[in-house]
Amino acid sequence: MNKAAIPIVARLTALQAAAQIAPGGARVIAVASVPSPIVALLREVNETILGRALRFESSSGASLTLEVAGRRALRLTEAVGLAGAERCLAAGALEDEHKDELIKLLQALAAPRCELRVTSLPLGPAGEGVNVGLPVALLADLLLIDLNAVPGMAPPAPEPEPEPVRGGRGPKVIPLPRTAAERKAPPAATCDLAALARAMGPGLVAWLVSGGVSDGVTEGPEEMVAHLQGFLEEEAEAVGRQLDLMSNQPGSTVCSLLGATLVDGHSILCARSGEGLLLGVVEGDATQALLSAWAAAKA
């Protein structure tokens, strides 16, 4: 398999995968047979761009809630059944001095042979003013975890000029959470999908809109657009079901960035508004571009 294709198509394929929902509505991100549940936990944080509180629960009974944004752990607001959380809980914002204690808490929570679940919640008022925090890339490096690795796939042989191809499996989808203004807006609020795509700039290398007022609008290399179109023709219904799991009401406006990429590599942007669906390939770290584009498209 082509090296460049793995992160792109792996994340497209993940849109097909049915999420496993536990009683109470939490999403299962690691089953008991997974040897390193902490990898799934860090990927959840890494895929959260806009501010959100992620409540992680273990089948052991332990749980913690992290406020995260921009692929950073901002604050620890809750820790149940975990010793040594006092300093992190007391901190107004997590900083470098807290990294060792936070890692120990995450390791204790995501212990082997335990099922791990996550619930995504709105960011608390205190967390909205935090703009520092611990980068998930730093936590992953200290734990020797490769957030770009695609589960179940061997490393590809080197090739001189990689090109996108099909195949692979990828991590779960995490929604871009709504802003404070959106939480007050009615579920019928809409977004200009073509404007969102164009506001992303050159980092969104290929995209298309299917359905809605911008139906058929595309940009990018023909081969990449054709691949996205072919995927949607076969899997639009599955993508819709996945997006419904991310939103408060079926069919509501929602946006997600799928991918564990940090600086280079690719992610998949997927957004829905009304009858329209946007699917695009993002090159590099799109964190700031997506934050700005999402705000502009919702204005």
C-alpha positions as semicolon CSV with decimal commas, in nm:
position;residue;x (nm);y (nm);z (nm)
1;M;0,000;0,000;0,000
2;N;0,114;0,353;-0,084
3;K;0,250;0,532;0,223
4;A;0,060;0,857;0,161
5;A;-0,270;0,677;0,108
6;I;-0,288;0,508;0,449
7;P;-0,388;0,810;0,660
8;I;-0,635;0,938;0,401
9;V;-0,833;0,625;0,323
10;A;-0,804;0,484;0,674
11;R;-0,993;0,784;0,803
12;L;-1,249;0,766;0,523
13;T;-1,309;0,401;0,606
14;A;-1,358;0,486;0,973
15;L;-1,667;0,685;0,875
16;Q;-1,829;0,352;0,785
17;A;-1,760;0,185;1,118
18;A;-2,055;0,160;1,353
19;A;-1,983;0,317;1,691
20;Q;-2,031;0,090;1,992
21;I;-2,256;0,264;2,245
22;A;-2,258;0,156;2,610
23;P;-2,564;0,179;2,838
24;G;-2,614;0,544;2,928
25;G;-2,496;0,674;2,590
26;A;-2,117;0,669;2,634
27;R;-1,914;0,554;2,332
28;V;-1,680;0,258;2,373
29;I;-1,331;0,350;2,247
30;A;-1,142;0,045;2,376
31;V;-1,274;-0,301;2,461
32;A;-1,129;-0,518;2,737
33;S;-0,912;-0,713;2,491
34;V;-0,723;-0,401;2,373
35;P;-0,368;-0,418;2,518
36;S;-0,317;-0,039;2,543
37;P;-0,643;0,153;2,597
38;I;-0,445;0,471;2,666
39;V;-0,372;0,496;2,292
40;A;-0,744;0,530;2,221
41;L;-0,777;0,787;2,501
42;L;-0,499;1,008;2,362
43;R;-0,642;0,986;2,012
44;E;-0,975;1,113;2,140
45;V;-0,801;1,420;2,283
46;N;-0,592;1,459;1,968
47;E;-0,898;1,468;1,745
48;T;-1,083;1,732;1,952
49;I;-1,027;2,075;1,798
50;L;-1,289;2,308;1,946
51;G;-1,335;2,323;2,323
52;R;-1,503;2,019;2,478
53;A;-1,515;1,828;2,807
54;L;-1,436;1,458;2,758
55;R;-1,550;1,227;3,038
56;F;-1,358;0,899;3,027
57;E;-1,492;0,599;3,222
58;S;-1,327;0,264;3,283
59;S;-1,506;-0,062;3,351
60;S;-1,297;-0,070;3,670
61;G;-1,520;0,207;3,807
62;A;-1,264;0,488;3,775
63;S;-1,336;0,798;3,569
64;L;-1,196;1,143;3,492
65;T;-1,306;1,447;3,296
66;L;-1,062;1,649;3,086
67;E;-1,144;1,982;2,928
68;V;-0,966;1,985;2,593
69;A;-0,930;2,208;2,286
70;G;-0,688;2,242;1,998
71;R;-0,539;1,898;2,072
72;R;-0,441;2,011;2,423
73;A;-0,552;1,898;2,769
74;L;-0,661;2,225;2,930
75;R;-0,793;2,127;3,274
76;L;-0,875;1,823;3,484
77;T;-1,218;1,882;3,640
78;E;-1,307;1,542;3,785
79;A;-1,126;1,228;3,900
80;V;-1,313;0,937;4,061
81;G;-1,137;0,631;4,199
82;L;-0,792;0,765;4,107
83;A;-0,526;0,852;4,364
84;G;-0,289;1,147;4,327
85;A;-0,522;1,380;4,135
86;E;-0,521;1,667;4,384
87;R;-0,261;1,895;4,219
88;C;-0,408;1,856;3,871
89;L;-0,761;1,921;3,997
90;A;-0,648;2,234;4,181
91;A;-0,470;2,379;3,877
92;G;-0,649;2,651;3,684
93;A;-0,475;2,519;3,373
94;L;-0,256;2,213;3,318
95;E;0,107;2,305;3,261
96;D;0,438;2,129;3,212
97;E;0,476;2,075;3,587
98;H;0,160;1,860;3,586
99;K;0,248;1,628;3,297
100;D;0,392;1,342;3,506
101;E;0,095;1,336;3,743
102;L;-0,154;1,356;3,456
103;I;0,017;1,068;3,275
104;K;-0,003;0,853;3,588
105;L;-0,375;0,928;3,617
106;L;-0,435;0,840;3,251
107;Q;-0,239;0,517;3,286
108;A;-0,434;0,419;3,597
109;L;-0,765;0,492;3,426
110;A;-0,679;0,320;3,096
111;A;-0,546;0,003;3,255
112;P;-0,517;-0,313;3,042
113;R;-0,813;-0,556;3,040
114;C;-1,059;-0,274;3,111
115;E;-1,320;-0,133;2,875
116;L;-1,281;0,240;2,818
117;R;-1,572;0,471;2,731
118;V;-1,601;0,843;2,651
119;T;-1,881;1,098;2,668
120;S;-1,843;1,436;2,498
121;L;-1,989;1,733;2,689
122;P;-1,992;2,113;2,650
123;L;-1,689;2,297;2,782
124;G;-1,743;2,456;3,123
125;P;-1,737;2,838;3,160
126;A;-1,400;2,829;3,339
127;G;-1,244;2,623;3,061
128;E;-1,342;2,869;2,787
129;G;-1,083;3,119;2,913
130;V;-0,794;2,869;2,914
131;N;-0,562;2,896;2,614
132;V;-0,260;2,695;2,730
133;G;-0,269;2,335;2,850
134;L;-0,060;2,027;2,774
135;P;-0,026;1,925;2,407
136;V;-0,142;1,569;2,349
137;A;0,165;1,524;2,126
138;L;0,387;1,579;2,430
139;L;0,195;1,324;2,637
140;A;0,212;1,072;2,352
141;D;0,588;1,123;2,310
142;L;0,650;1,068;2,681
143;L;0,449;0,745;2,661
144;L;0,623;0,637;2,337
145;I;0,289;0,630;2,153
146;D;0,263;0,699;1,780
147;L;-0,064;0,882;1,725
148;N;-0,023;0,855;1,346
149;A;-0,013;0,475;1,343
150;V;-0,309;0,304;1,175
151;P;-0,433;0,009;1,384
152;G;-0,402;-0,333;1,224
153;M;-0,184;-0,223;0,934
154;A;0,184;-0,301;0,880
155;P;0,421;-0,017;0,783
156;P;0,434;0,023;0,403
157;A;0,743;-0,020;0,190
158;P;0,903;0,312;0,091
159;E;0,804;0,451;-0,248
160;P;0,958;0,744;-0,439
161;E;0,636;0,937;-0,513
162;P;0,338;0,826;-0,299
163;E;-0,014;0,875;-0,433
164;P;-0,351;0,822;-0,260
165;V;-0,504;0,472;-0,287
166;R;-0,773;0,272;-0,106
167;G;-0,769;0,055;0,207
168;G;-0,708;0,043;0,582
169;R;-0,891;0,108;0,903
170;G;-0,872;0,416;1,116
171;P;-0,963;0,565;1,453
172;K;-1,309;0,671;1,560
173;V;-1,465;0,999;1,462
174;I;-1,477;1,279;1,718
175;P;-1,713;1,570;1,655
176;L;-1,611;1,932;1,655
177;P;-1,811;2,059;1,955
178;R;-2,044;2,353;1,930
179;T;-1,946;2,699;2,047
180;A;-2,127;2,874;2,331
181;A;-2,334;3,066;2,075
182;E;-2,430;2,743;1,899
183;R;-2,545;2,583;2,221
184;K;-2,801;2,863;2,252
185;A;-2,907;2,835;1,887
186;P;-3,195;2,611;1,772
187;P;-3,103;2,270;1,626
188;A;-3,210;2,394;1,280
189;A;-2,913;2,636;1,258
190;T;-2,732;2,597;0,927
191;C;-2,384;2,643;0,787
192;D;-2,263;2,741;0,439
193;L;-2,062;2,429;0,355
194;A;-1,894;2,571;0,046
195;A;-1,791;2,881;0,246
196;L;-1,654;2,658;0,520
197;A;-1,445;2,465;0,267
198;R;-1,308;2,777;0,097
199;A;-1,229;2,942;0,430
200;M;-1,002;2,648;0,511
201;G;-0,757;2,777;0,251
202;P;-0,497;2,565;0,067
203;G;-0,480;2,314;0,354
204;L;-0,806;2,162;0,228
205;V;-0,652;2,007;-0,081
206;A;-0,967;1,843;-0,222
207;W;-1,335;1,862;-0,128
208;L;-1,690;1,825;-0,251
209;V;-2,039;1,912;-0,136
210;S;-2,321;1,665;-0,196
211;G;-2,679;1,784;-0,155
212;G;-2,817;2,115;-0,031
213;V;-2,772;2,457;-0,191
214;S;-2,407;2,391;-0,283
215;D;-2,469;2,046;-0,432
216;G;-2,198;1,948;-0,679
217;V;-1,946;2,219;-0,583
218;T;-1,594;2,072;-0,578
219;E;-1,232;2,184;-0,570
220;G;-0,902;2,000;-0,589
221;P;-0,732;1,734;-0,805
222;E;-0,984;1,534;-1,009
223;E;-0,852;1,198;-0,885
224;M;-0,893;1,290;-0,519
225;V;-1,237;1,444;-0,572
226;A;-1,345;1,133;-0,763
227;H;-1,233;0,915;-0,474
228;L;-1,437;1,121;-0,228
229;Q;-1,737;1,112;-0,462
230;G;-1,716;0,735;-0,502
231;F;-1,698;0,691;-0,127
232;L;-2,005;0,907;-0,068
233;E;-2,206;0,730;-0,338
234;E;-2,159;0,402;-0,151
235;E;-2,147;0,517;0,210
236;A;-2,356;0,836;0,242
237;E;-2,614;0,658;0,460
238;A;-2,345;0,521;0,693
239;V;-2,183;0,864;0,718
240;G;-2,520;1,016;0,807
241;R;-2,568;0,765;1,087
242;Q;-2,223;0,845;1,226
243;L;-2,294;1,219;1,219
244;D;-2,624;1,161;1,401
245;L;-2,426;1,003;1,685
246;M;-2,228;1,326;1,718
247;S;-2,524;1,563;1,736
248;N;-2,801;1,625;1,986
249;Q;-3,071;1,567;1,726
250;P;-3,072;1,357;1,405
251;G;-3,007;1,567;1,098
252;S;-2,871;1,871;1,283
253;T;-2,568;2,073;1,174
254;V;-2,242;1,904;1,275
255;C;-1,875;1,914;1,179
256;S;-1,590;1,673;1,255
257;L;-1,222;1,640;1,178
258;L;-1,116;1,279;1,147
259;G;-0,751;1,188;1,181
260;A;-0,461;1,150;1,423
261;T;-0,223;1,365;1,220
262;L;-0,018;1,619;1,414
263;V;0,197;1,825;1,177
264;D;0,211;1,635;0,850
265;G;-0,009;1,369;0,702
266;H;-0,379;1,399;0,621
267;S;-0,712;1,428;0,798
268;I;-1,069;1,407;0,670
269;L;-1,309;1,697;0,716
270;C;-1,676;1,600;0,727
271;A;-1,960;1,846;0,784
272;R;-2,338;1,840;0,744
273;S;-2,588;2,122;0,722
274;G;-2,947;2,060;0,617
275;E;-2,944;1,831;0,313
276;G;-2,580;1,911;0,234
277;L;-2,275;1,700;0,318
278;L;-1,914;1,822;0,288
279;L;-1,626;1,577;0,260
280;G;-1,266;1,688;0,213
281;V;-0,901;1,590;0,250
282;V;-0,699;1,815;0,484
283;E;-0,323;1,831;0,451
284;G;-0,110;1,904;0,757
285;D;-0,222;2,051;1,089
286;A;-0,560;2,217;1,027
287;T;-0,637;2,316;1,387
288;Q;-0,626;2,695;1,358
289;A;-0,761;2,704;1,002
290;L;-1,063;2,498;1,099
291;L;-1,132;2,703;1,411
292;S;-1,142;3,021;1,200
293;A;-1,333;2,866;0,910
294;W;-1,599;2,714;1,135
295;A;-1,656;3,047;1,312
296;A;-1,681;3,232;0,979
297;A;-1,921;2,982;0,822
298;K;-2,149;2,993;1,127
299;A;-2,151;3,375;1,143
